[in-house]
Amino acid sequence: MNIQTNNQKVEPFLWFNDNAEEAVNLYVSLFDNSKITAVTRFGKEGPGAEGSVMTIGFELSGVHFAALNGGPMYKLTEAFSLVVHCKDQAEVDKYWDALLADGGQTLACGWLTDKFGVTWQIVPDKFLEFVNSGEPEKIARMMQAMMKMIKLDIKALEDAFEGN
C-alpha cells in the first residue's frame, strides 16, 4: 500500500520511535469502523531498516490518522491527547484496560498514557451531560469528585452531581 489522500481536511500525525505498526494494530483492534489504509516501507536508502514500516495511514472510528516511525529524537507528550467518548461504564472499562495493558501509565481525571506514549482521555458521555447541565452547584460537586479520580466512575460522578 502507499500513503493515500483522504477527504479529511486535518489529519493527526503521530511520531513513534520504531513501533508505529504495533501501536496502530492495537488501536484499530479496539475501535469499531477502524482499519489500516496505507503502509509505506523504508527502502535501501533508509534511514530505517530496509522493508520496515516508515508510515502508516489508518482510521479510528472513521477518523483518518497517520503514524511515522521517525526515530527517538521526538517524543509524544500529554500536551496532545485523544478523547474517547464512552456510552457507559463498560466502555470506559474496556478502553481503559486495553490502553493501559503491557506498560501504560495512569494519569488523573480519566487520562492515561499507553505503552507507546500516546495520551488518551477516557470520558463517559454522562460526564459531558453533567458539565453541560447548566446547574453550577451540581457541576461543582461532580467536578470535585472527578478531580479525586484516576479512572472516571459514572456512578460516583452521578452520586456527586445529585448530592448523594
Secondary structure by P-SEA (a helix, b strand, c coil): cccccccccbbbbbbbcccaaaaaaaaaaccccccccbbbbbccccccccccccbbbbbcccbbbbbbcccccccccccbbbbbbbccaaaaaaaaaaaaccbbbbbcccbbbccccbbbbbccaaaaaaaacccaaaaaaaaaaaaacccccaaaaaaaaacc
